[in-house]
């Protein structure tokens, strides 16, 4: 008689109440935490744009960090392949890390192809309404293939890579991103400046509210 294996029961997990809130961490850094998510085809310019934005935020005295999809594939997500299921899991992991970093009061920049709209929408729903800024780096496929800085498009043409986003695996463009940029004719300088100004504005608003509360309490 074959023994029937019952599914393993997981213990009920109860998360502890965190004594330090995100707003306190934001106040200490004097900024509004958020996740700036760059999505687009391979070679569209996401990492270049994200790095420049990160440098500009740092130069403005803000606390930011960039999560790059390729770097995460070499560590946290190195066990994942390129199947649809693995792509979903890849974005889920990145989103969880980004959420923790937002909770820590940081401005998090995510640079990842993130081809499926449902995954990106899930990230948005996972955060507060004003914490997720989606940027579609909509550089045309022809330009991405022409650049081919990593030699990936050539490998696809030679049949050495399968399930490549934009070629034989779908890319679902955002329907209503906060921003959209085509780096084939826009270097992103104005967008970066606008994003930095917005984050600086959020910092000033928080300082005004904090000073007002101090005045009210007589501190």
VOGUMI-289301 format. One record per residue (C-alpha): x, y, z. Coordinates in steps of 0.02 Angstrom, whole numbers, always signed. Example, Ala and Ser with C-alpha at 12.3 -4.5 7.8 and 13.67 -1.06 7.14 Angstrom:
<atoms>
+--------+--------+--------+
:      x :      y :      z :
+--------+--------+--------+
:   +615 :   -225 :   +390 :
:   +684 :    -53 :   +357 :
+--------+--------+--------+
</atoms>
This chain:
<atoms>
+--------+--------+--------+
:      x :      y :      z :
+--------+--------+--------+
:     +0 :     +0 :     +0 :
:    +72 :   +168 :    -51 :
:    +79 :   +299 :    +85 :
:    -16 :   +456 :    +40 :
:    +86 :   +612 :    +70 :
:    -17 :   +756 :   +134 :
:    +35 :   +933 :    +85 :
:   +148 :  +1016 :   +212 :
:    +54 :  +1137 :   +322 :
:   +137 :  +1304 :   +344 :
:   +129 :  +1385 :   +515 :
:    +23 :  +1540 :   +530 :
:   +137 :  +1691 :   +521 :
:    +96 :  +1851 :   +613 :
:   +203 :  +2001 :   +566 :
:   +260 :  +2107 :   +714 :
:   +206 :  +2288 :   +727 :
:   +352 :  +2399 :   +674 :
:   +387 :  +2534 :   +803 :
:   +472 :  +2651 :   +679 :
:   +355 :  +2706 :   +540 :
:   +401 :  +2753 :   +361 :
:   +351 :  +2934 :   +393 :
:   +482 :  +2943 :   +530 :
:   +616 :  +2877 :   +414 :
:   +560 :  +3001 :   +280 :
:   +567 :  +3142 :   +406 :
:   +744 :  +3095 :   +457 :
:   +797 :  +3098 :   +274 :
:   +687 :  +3249 :   +236 :
:   +613 :  +3170 :    +81 :
:   +461 :  +3076 :    +18 :
:   +497 :  +2893 :    -17 :
:   +441 :  +2821 :   -183 :
:   +477 :  +2692 :   -317 :
:   +524 :  +2756 :   -490 :
:   +500 :  +2607 :   -608 :
:   +586 :  +2610 :   -779 :
:   +514 :  +2483 :   -901 :
:   +556 :  +2451 :  -1084 :
:   +644 :  +2338 :  -1206 :
:   +823 :  +2279 :  -1187 :
:   +936 :  +2419 :  -1249 :
:   +803 :  +2553 :  -1229 :
:   +913 :  +2654 :  -1110 :
:   +833 :  +2611 :   -943 :
:   +994 :  +2582 :   -846 :
:  +1080 :  +2735 :   -920 :
:   +931 :  +2844 :   -876 :
:   +915 :  +2765 :   -704 :
:  +1099 :  +2791 :   -663 :
:  +1093 :  +2973 :   -714 :
:   +935 :  +3000 :   -610 :
:  +1017 :  +2916 :   -461 :
:  +1170 :  +3029 :   -478 :
:  +1060 :  +3185 :   -491 :
:   +957 :  +3138 :   -338 :
:  +1115 :  +3105 :   -238 :
:  +1191 :  +3270 :   -295 :
:  +1033 :  +3357 :   -234 :
:  +1055 :  +3285 :    -60 :
:   +921 :  +3151 :    -76 :
:   +938 :  +2969 :    -25 :
:   +912 :  +2854 :   -174 :
:   +960 :  +2680 :   -233 :
:   +948 :  +2593 :   -400 :
:   +892 :  +2413 :   -422 :
:   +950 :  +2352 :   -592 :
:   +868 :  +2199 :   -668 :
:  +1029 :  +2129 :   -742 :
:  +1122 :  +2144 :   -576 :
:   +979 :  +2060 :   -482 :
:   +982 :  +1918 :   -609 :
:  +1160 :  +1885 :   -551 :
:  +1111 :  +1871 :   -368 :
:   +937 :  +1872 :   -294 :
:   +858 :  +1804 :   -453 :
:  +1000 :  +1697 :   -521 :
:   +895 :  +1539 :   -505 :
:   +764 :  +1604 :   -627 :
:   +755 :  +1574 :   -814 :
:   +660 :  +1665 :   -951 :
:   +495 :  +1571 :   -950 :
:   +339 :  +1674 :   -919 :
:   +325 :  +1601 :   -745 :
:   +505 :  +1646 :   -702 :
:   +481 :  +1821 :   -771 :
:   +330 :  +1845 :   -658 :
:   +431 :  +1784 :   -508 :
:   +577 :  +1896 :   -556 :
:   +469 :  +2051 :   -547 :
:   +382 :  +1993 :   -388 :
:   +551 :  +1980 :   -301 :
:   +610 :  +2149 :   -365 :
:   +446 :  +2226 :   -308 :
:   +464 :  +2155 :   -133 :
:   +639 :  +2226 :   -116 :
:   +581 :  +2394 :   -184 :
:   +436 :  +2399 :    -60 :
:   +554 :  +2367 :    +86 :
:   +669 :  +2506 :    +26 :
:   +523 :  +2627 :     +8 :
:   +472 :  +2580 :   +185 :
:   +650 :  +2625 :   +237 :
:   +618 :  +2801 :   +171 :
:   +720 :  +2787 :    +11 :
:   +687 :  +2844 :   -167 :
:   +705 :  +2679 :   -259 :
:   +742 :  +2674 :   -446 :
:   +701 :  +2508 :   -530 :
:   +771 :  +2472 :   -703 :
:   +695 :  +2311 :   -770 :
:   +615 :  +2257 :   -934 :
:   +463 :  +2196 :   -834 :
:   +370 :  +2144 :   -992 :
:   +200 :  +2103 :   -919 :
:    +77 :  +2242 :   -879 :
:     -9 :  +2142 :   -741 :
:   +155 :  +2125 :   -646 :
:   +189 :  +2312 :   -652 :
:     +9 :  +2350 :   -602 :
:    +29 :  +2231 :   -455 :
:   +181 :  +2330 :   -397 :
:    +79 :  +2491 :   -406 :
:    -60 :  +2412 :   -302 :
:    +70 :  +2350 :   -177 :
:   +122 :  +2529 :   -140 :
:    +25 :  +2686 :    -97 :
:    -46 :  +2787 :   -242 :
:    +88 :  +2921 :   -234 :
:   +233 :  +2801 :   -209 :
:   +241 :  +2722 :   -382 :
:   +302 :  +2819 :   -534 :
:   +303 :  +2718 :   -695 :
:   +416 :  +2776 :   -836 :
:   +399 :  +2691 :  -1005 :
:   +565 :  +2700 :  -1096 :
:   +482 :  +2675 :  -1265 :
:   +634 :  +2675 :  -1379 :
:   +586 :  +2581 :  -1539 :
:   +639 :  +2400 :  -1560 :
:   +737 :  +2445 :  -1717 :
:   +844 :  +2570 :  -1620 :
:   +869 :  +2448 :  -1474 :
:   +928 :  +2315 :  -1598 :
:  +1043 :  +2440 :  -1685 :
:  +1127 :  +2486 :  -1521 :
:  +1142 :  +2306 :  -1462 :
:  +1271 :  +2354 :  -1329 :
:  +1264 :  +2181 :  -1250 :
:  +1259 :  +2082 :  -1412 :
:  +1093 :  +2005 :  -1365 :
:   +999 :  +2049 :  -1524 :
:  +1138 :  +1973 :  -1627 :
:  +1126 :  +1815 :  -1522 :
:   +939 :  +1810 :  -1555 :
:   +966 :  +1826 :  -1743 :
:  +1092 :  +1684 :  -1735 :
:   +970 :  +1575 :  -1641 :
:  +1074 :  +1569 :  -1482 :
:   +941 :  +1651 :  -1373 :
:   +756 :  +1607 :  -1365 :
:   +608 :  +1691 :  -1278 :
:   +682 :  +1864 :  -1302 :
:   +568 :  +2008 :  -1257 :
:   +507 :  +2104 :  -1408 :
:   +558 :  +1966 :  -1530 :
:   +481 :  +1798 :  -1485 :
:   +417 :  +1846 :  -1311 :
:   +289 :  +1985 :  -1287 :
:   +314 :  +2157 :  -1213 :
:   +155 :  +2239 :  -1148 :
:   +178 :  +2427 :  -1149 :
:   +105 :  +2530 :  -1006 :
:    -66 :  +2604 :  -1041 :
:    -53 :  +2756 :   -927 :
:   +127 :  +2782 :   -868 :
:   +169 :  +2939 :   -772 :
:   +305 :  +2974 :   -901 :
:   +358 :  +2909 :  -1070 :
:   +524 :  +2941 :  -1157 :
:   +605 :  +2886 :  -1320 :
:   +793 :  +2893 :  -1294 :
:   +827 :  +2885 :  -1481 :
:   +793 :  +3073 :  -1489 :
:   +783 :  +3126 :  -1306 :
:   +931 :  +3109 :  -1187 :
:   +816 :  +3121 :  -1036 :
:   +894 :  +3277 :   -959 :
:   +728 :  +3370 :   -943 :
:   +641 :  +3217 :   -871 :
:   +778 :  +3193 :   -742 :
:   +770 :  +3377 :   -694 :
:   +581 :  +3366 :   -676 :
:   +591 :  +3210 :   -567 :
:   +722 :  +3288 :   -454 :
:   +618 :  +3447 :   -437 :
:   +466 :  +3343 :   -391 :
:   +562 :  +3249 :   -257 :
:   +636 :  +3411 :   -190 :
:   +461 :  +3483 :   -186 :
:   +400 :  +3336 :    -84 :
:   +543 :  +3365 :    +38 :
:   +496 :  +3549 :    +58 :
:   +313 :  +3504 :    +87 :
:   +363 :  +3384 :   +226 :
:   +475 :  +3515 :   +306 :
:   +332 :  +3643 :   +304 :
:   +213 :  +3517 :   +385 :
:   +343 :  +3469 :   +515 :
:   +380 :  +3650 :   +559 :
:   +193 :  +3686 :   +571 :
:   +168 :  +3540 :   +690 :
:   +312 :  +3602 :   +798 :
:   +233 :  +3776 :   +804 :
:    +63 :  +3704 :   +851 :
:   +137 :  +3596 :   +989 :
:   +243 :  +3741 :  +1052 :
:   +407 :  +3647 :  +1029 :
+--------+--------+--------+
</atoms>
